[in-house]
Amino acid sequence: MSIRHSLLALLQDQPRYGYQLRVEFESRTGATWPLNIGQVYTTLDRLERDGLVQNDGDDGEGHVIYSITPEGSLAVRSWFDAPVERNNPPRNELAIKLALAVTLPGVDVAAIIQAQRVASIRALQDYTKVRRDTAANQRPADTAWLLVLDSLIFQTEAEVRWLDLCEARMVQQAEAAKSQSARQQSTGVTSEEVRRAEARR
């Protein structure tokens, strides 16, 4: 997520101070990605250093107001015009967890998959209910939140399908291992002998 560009986009709407930016960001995205206020001010400092925002001084109540510069407006326009890059996929903790689990002895991969499926289906039900309730009483300001909810619903549905695939793959692998073990027992060839024979090829 680009906090930098998100803050610039909000400043393009109107000048604001840090806490207002945080509240606006969370309001427009349904608080799905909470922002730390320190993160907001650190990002504003960098944006000011880079000439993308300017400090307009105190508003009389102790808040420093920031506004976007012409260079900042260009940066926002470029951000909106460019597709989101996929060359560095975001880290997926679940994929990392399962990738490690299948490579380590003594880890019950099936239990991990099942626990995650239960949690994912529960999250999917929650997102769907919130979406239904929001759509039933929709106000113009809810459009952004509905877009975020749709994204969360589609991502969670995909995660459940992926977990089904992982489970099927684990079953297939277990059946292949069982079949290989049965063949070895019937021929009297050990797995070590099979490995040695394959290494000689």
N, C-alpha and C positions, 0 to 999 in steps of 0.2 A: 504494500500500500504506500502510495506517495503522499506523505503528510505535507511535504513541501508544496506540491502542486495543489493539494486540497485547500491549504490555507491561502494560497495565492488566488484560487478560484473564489473563495469566500470574500477576500479583500477586493476582488474585482466588482463584487456586488455593492460593497460600501466599506469605508474605513471602519476598523474595529480595534478593540484591545484584546489581549490574549484570552482572557476568560470568555469574552463574547465569542471568539473564534471557536473555542472548545465547545461551548454550548451549541452553537450553530452547527458545527460538524456533527456532533452526536445527535442533535435533533433531526438533521436531514438524512442521516444514515441509520436511524433507529437505535442508536447507542450500541450497534453491533460491534464496532471497533472503538472502544473507549480510548480517549486520549488523556495522557498524563499532562497536567498543566505545565510542568517543567519542560516536557518535550515540546509543547507549543512555543514557549518563550525561547528555548534553545534554537528551534527552527526559525523563529522570527529574527533572532540575532544573525543567523547565517544568511537569511534572505536579505537582510539589510546590508550585511557585509558584501553580498554579491550584487547589490544595486537593484534588486527586484522589488523591494519595499522600502518605504521611508518612514522614519519616526516623525510624526506630526506634533509631538509634544504631549503634555499633560492635558487631560480633559477637565481639569479643575477639581476632580474627585480622586486624584491619585492614580488614574489609569493612563498608561502610555498608549496613544492611538497610533495605529499603523495604517498606511494606505499603500496601494500598489503603484509602482512606477510604470512608465511605458514599456520598459524592458520586461517587467513582471507580467504585463498584459500579453506581450508576445510569447513569453514562456508558457502561460496558461493556454493560449490559443494553440501553440504547438503540441501541448500535452493532450488537449481535446482532439486534435486532428490526427495524432499518431495512434495506431493500434497498440494495445498492451503487448509488450515483448514476451515471448515464450521461450527464449533461448536459455534463461535461467529459471527453471520452474521453482515456485515457492516450496519451502520445506514442508513436507507433509509428515507430521509426527507419527501418524498411524502407519503409513507406508514404511517409515524408518523402523518403527517398532517391529512390524511383521518381518521385514527383511532381516533384521537381527535375530528375531526369534527362530526363524527356520534354519539359521546357521549355527545355533548354539544347542548343545545337548541339554536335555532335561527341561526344556521349555514346552509347556502345553499350548501349542499353537492353536489347536481347535478351541480351547477354552478362551483364548484371547479373542479369536474371531467371533465366537458366540457372545461374549460380554460386550464387545463393540457393536455387534449387530443390534442387541437389545437397546443400548444407549442411543444408537443412531436412529432406530425406529421411533424411540420415544421423542427424540429431538425433532424428527420429521413430523410427528403428530402435533407437537407443540407449535412448530412453525406454521403448519397447515391451519391450525385453529386460530392463531393470531392473524393469519392472512385472511381467513374467512370473516372474522370479526371486524377487521379493519376495512375490508371491501364492503361489508354490509352497511357501515356507517361512514363511507369514504368522503373525505373533504379534499379539496384541491391540494392541500399541503401533504396529504398522505401518499401521493404518487411516488415520491422518492422512496419512502419506506416500503411500499408495495414492490418496487423494483428490487430492493435489497432482499425482501422476504422471498420473492420468486427465485432469486439467485441462491439463497440458502436452501430452499426446498429442492431445487435441481441438483445442487452439489451433494446434498444428503441422500437423495435418491440414487445418484451415481455411486456414492460411497457404499450404500447397501448392496447394489448390484456387484460392485467390485469385491465386497466381502463374500458374496455368494460364489464368485469366480475363484477367490482364494480358497474357500472351503472345498470346492470341487477339485481344484488342483491338488490340495493336500490328500483328498480321498484317492485321486488318481495315482499320486505318488506312492501312497501306502499300498495300494493294490499292485502296482508295478514291483515294489520291493517284496511283497508277499509272493508274487508270481516268480520272481527271480530266485527267491529263497527255496521255493518248492522245486524249481528246475535243478538247482544246485544239489538239493537233497536227493533227487531222483537219479542224478548222474554221479553223485559222490564228489563233485568238484566244489571246492571251497571258494568263497568270495575272494580270498587272497590269490588263489590260483587263477581266477578269472582276471583279476587286475594285472597279474604278471603276464598273462597271455595277451591282454590288450596292449600292454606296454611294449611287448616284443613286435607288434604289428607295425 
